[in-house]
Amino acid sequence: MTPYPVVAPKRREEIVDATVRLLARDGLPSLTMKALAKEAGLPQGSLHYFFSNKGAIIEAAVDRVMRALHQRVALKTGDAQDPRRRLRAIIEACIGTAEEQGEFWTILVQFWSAMLYDAKLRSTNAALYVSLRRLIGRIVRAGIQSGEFRSVTPEGAGAVILALVDGLSLQRSFDPKALSFHDAVRLCEIAVFRFLAPERTRRSSSRGGRGDNPR
């Protein structure tokens, strides 16, 4: 009997680890089965015992990266109760991932490019964004119900907030001198809370010339 079924989960994780390292270091075009086997320290032919093809390996790596982001966001928002504090936690978690885990962001940008031509990668990425929009949407809905936020479509607000976070993180990835991490977080908060501010607050800020401090 082959020993592979017994060690399969561990070997699969090792292969995914090697995939993440290789992608972060050399990019998606370098991800050949030969290079991956060498990175994982395994015979090239053995990869097929654990994954049907290279696409399946990439999908597993995408899932790993996406789950890491979702877990980071959930951890950051776990203790916060107030909707504004919870949104700040999400903004800091998402932009902070690009700041503290450059490997993650490098891989994510490559996946965005690859998924334009791969329906399975698009589906994996879309599932993550659905869950993040719903998470943000629940927070926005709570803020609307408490009167802290104006009436908006909660998941639509989630899409706007994710677009701001992704855009700022992407700019920092190719031009880190454009904005510091703290400036990126602060400006994202200003934009988000102006967007969500009740009409009375928006009018007051407009008349008073204030509102640049989201806190």
C-alpha positions as CSV (number, residue, x, y, z in Angstrom):
1,M,0.0,0.0,0.0
2,T,1.3,3.4,-0.9
3,P,2.3,5.6,2.1
4,Y,1.0,8.8,0.4
5,P,-2.6,8.8,1.7
6,V,-1.2,8.8,5.3
7,V,1.1,11.8,4.8
8,A,-1.0,13.6,2.2
9,P,-2.3,16.4,4.4
10,K,1.2,17.3,5.6
11,R,2.7,17.0,2.1
12,R,-0.1,19.1,0.6
13,E,0.7,21.8,3.2
14,E,4.4,21.6,2.4
15,I,3.7,22.0,-1.4
16,V,1.4,25.0,-0.7
17,D,4.1,26.5,1.5
18,A,6.6,26.1,-1.3
19,T,4.2,27.6,-3.8
20,V,3.7,30.7,-1.7
21,R,7.4,31.1,-1.3
22,L,8.1,30.6,-5.0
23,L,5.4,33.0,-6.1
24,A,6.5,35.7,-3.7
25,R,10.2,35.4,-4.7
26,D,10.0,34.7,-8.4
27,G,6.4,35.4,-9.6
28,L,3.7,33.4,-11.3
29,P,5.6,32.9,-14.6
30,S,8.3,31.0,-12.7
31,L,5.8,28.5,-11.2
32,T,6.6,25.4,-13.1
33,M,6.2,21.9,-11.7
34,K,9.9,21.4,-11.9
35,A,10.7,24.6,-10.0
36,L,7.9,23.8,-7.4
37,A,9.2,20.3,-6.8
38,K,12.7,21.7,-6.2
39,E,11.4,24.3,-3.8
40,A,9.4,21.7,-1.9
41,G,12.2,19.2,-1.9
42,L,10.2,16.5,-3.6
43,P,10.5,14.5,-6.8
44,Q,8.6,16.2,-9.6
45,G,6.5,13.2,-10.3
46,S,5.3,13.0,-6.7
47,L,3.4,16.3,-6.9
48,H,0.6,14.5,-8.9
49,Y,-0.1,12.3,-5.9
50,F,-1.3,15.3,-3.9
51,F,-2.6,17.6,-6.6
52,S,-4.2,16.8,-9.9
53,N,-2.4,19.6,-11.8
54,K,-0.6,22.9,-11.4
55,G,-3.9,24.8,-11.5
56,A,-5.1,22.9,-8.4
57,I,-1.9,23.8,-6.6
58,I,-2.4,27.5,-7.4
59,E,-6.0,27.3,-6.2
60,A,-4.8,25.9,-2.9
61,A,-2.3,28.7,-2.6
62,V,-5.0,31.3,-3.4
63,D,-7.2,29.7,-0.7
64,R,-4.3,29.9,1.8
65,V,-3.7,33.6,1.1
66,M,-7.4,34.5,1.2
67,R,-8.1,32.6,4.4
68,A,-5.1,34.4,6.0
69,L,-6.6,37.8,5.2
70,H,-10.0,36.8,6.4
71,Q,-8.6,35.5,9.7
72,R,-6.6,38.6,10.2
73,V,-9.7,40.8,9.6
74,A,-11.8,38.6,12.0
75,L,-9.1,38.8,14.7
76,K,-8.8,42.6,14.4
77,T,-12.5,43.1,14.7
78,G,-13.2,40.5,17.3
79,D,-13.1,42.8,20.4
80,A,-14.6,45.9,18.9
81,Q,-18.3,46.5,19.4
82,D,-18.9,50.1,18.1
83,P,-19.5,50.1,14.3
84,R,-16.9,52.9,13.8
85,R,-14.3,51.1,15.8
86,R,-15.0,47.9,13.9
87,L,-14.6,49.6,10.5
88,R,-11.4,51.2,11.6
89,A,-10.1,47.7,12.7
90,I,-11.0,46.3,9.2
91,I,-9.2,49.2,7.5
92,E,-6.1,48.8,9.6
93,A,-6.2,45.0,9.2
94,C,-6.4,45.1,5.4
95,I,-3.9,47.9,4.8
96,G,-1.7,46.4,7.6
97,T,-1.5,43.1,5.8
98,A,0.1,44.8,2.8
99,E,2.4,46.6,5.2
100,E,3.4,43.7,7.4
101,Q,3.1,40.8,5.1
102,G,4.6,41.9,1.8
103,E,4.7,38.3,0.6
104,F,0.9,38.1,0.9
105,W,0.3,41.3,-1.1
106,T,2.8,40.3,-3.8
107,I,1.0,37.1,-4.3
108,L,-2.5,38.6,-4.2
109,V,-1.6,41.1,-7.0
110,Q,-0.4,38.2,-9.1
111,F,-3.6,36.3,-8.5
112,W,-5.7,39.3,-9.6
113,S,-3.8,39.2,-12.9
114,A,-4.1,35.5,-13.3
115,M,-7.8,35.2,-12.4
116,L,-8.7,37.3,-15.5
117,Y,-8.0,34.2,-17.5
118,D,-8.9,31.5,-15.0
119,A,-12.6,31.0,-14.0
120,K,-11.7,28.9,-10.9
121,L,-9.4,31.6,-9.5
122,R,-12.1,34.2,-10.2
123,S,-14.5,32.1,-8.3
124,T,-12.2,31.7,-5.3
125,N,-11.4,35.4,-5.2
126,A,-15.1,36.3,-5.6
127,A,-16.0,34.1,-2.7
128,L,-13.6,35.9,-0.4
129,Y,-14.9,39.3,-1.5
130,V,-18.5,38.2,-1.0
131,S,-17.6,37.2,2.6
132,L,-15.7,40.4,3.3
133,R,-18.6,42.6,1.8
134,R,-21.0,40.7,4.0
135,L,-18.8,41.2,7.1
136,I,-18.5,44.9,6.4
137,G,-22.2,45.1,5.5
138,R,-23.2,43.7,8.9
139,I,-21.2,46.4,10.6
140,V,-22.6,49.2,8.4
141,R,-26.1,47.9,9.0
142,A,-25.6,48.1,12.7
143,G,-24.3,51.7,12.3
144,I,-27.4,52.6,10.3
145,Q,-29.7,51.1,12.9
146,S,-27.9,53.1,15.7
147,G,-28.0,56.3,13.7
148,E,-24.3,56.6,13.4
149,F,-24.3,56.0,9.6
150,R,-26.7,57.3,6.9
151,S,-28.9,54.9,5.0
152,V,-26.9,53.1,2.4
153,T,-26.9,49.6,0.9
154,P,-24.7,47.8,3.4
155,E,-23.0,45.4,1.0
156,G,-22.6,48.2,-1.5
157,A,-20.8,50.2,1.2
158,G,-18.7,47.1,1.8
159,A,-17.6,47.2,-1.9
160,V,-16.7,50.9,-1.7
161,I,-14.6,50.3,1.5
162,L,-12.8,47.3,0.0
163,A,-12.1,49.4,-3.2
164,L,-10.5,52.1,-1.1
165,V,-8.4,49.7,0.9
166,D,-7.3,47.7,-2.1
167,G,-6.4,50.9,-4.0
168,L,-4.3,52.4,-1.3
169,S,-2.6,49.1,-0.6
170,L,-1.8,48.7,-4.3
171,Q,-0.3,52.2,-4.5
172,R,1.9,51.5,-1.5
173,S,3.1,48.3,-3.0
174,F,4.6,50.0,-6.1
175,D,5.3,53.4,-4.5
176,P,5.7,53.1,-0.8
177,K,7.0,56.7,-0.5
178,A,3.7,58.1,-1.8
179,L,1.9,57.5,1.5
180,S,3.0,56.2,4.9
181,F,1.0,53.4,6.4
182,H,-0.5,55.7,9.0
183,D,-1.4,58.3,6.3
184,A,-3.0,55.6,4.2
185,V,-5.1,54.4,7.1
186,R,-6.1,57.9,8.1
187,L,-7.1,59.0,4.6
188,C,-9.1,55.8,4.1
189,E,-10.9,56.4,7.4
190,I,-11.7,60.0,6.4
191,A,-13.1,58.9,3.1
192,V,-15.1,56.1,4.6
193,F,-16.7,58.0,7.5
194,R,-17.5,61.0,5.3
195,F,-19.3,58.6,2.9
196,L,-21.2,57.0,5.8
197,A,-21.9,60.2,7.8
198,P,-25.5,61.1,8.5
199,E,-26.8,64.0,6.4
200,R,-26.9,66.3,9.5
201,T,-23.2,65.6,10.1
202,R,-22.3,66.1,6.5
203,R,-24.0,69.5,6.4
204,S,-22.4,70.5,9.7
205,S,-19.0,69.5,8.5
206,S,-19.5,71.4,5.3
207,R,-20.5,74.6,7.1
208,G,-17.8,74.4,9.7
209,G,-15.0,73.4,7.4
210,R,-14.2,70.5,9.7
211,G,-14.4,66.8,9.4
212,D,-10.9,65.8,8.4
213,N,-10.5,63.9,11.6
214,P,-12.4,60.6,11.4
215,R,-12.1,60.1,15.1
